[in-house]
C-alpha cells in the first residue's frame, strides 16, 4: 500500500500557494495583497514559500494526513 497523502497535500498546496495565481503577499505598488494579478516578486516568493512550509508541516506532521491506495 502506498501512502499518497503527502503527495496530494504537497501538490494541492503548491498550486494554491503559487504567488499571483489566487493571491499574492505582499502585493505590487505598496499594497498588502493582490488577487489574481499573475505577477510575482522576490518578496512574494519568499513569503509564499514560508507559508507553504508552515502549512505542509501542519498537515503532514501535526495532523498526519494519510491516503492509502492499492
Protein Blocks (a to p, Z undefined) as FASTA:
>chain_A
ZZfklmmmmmmmmmmmgghilmccddehhiabdchklpacfklmmmmmmmmmmmmmmmmm
mnopacdeZZ
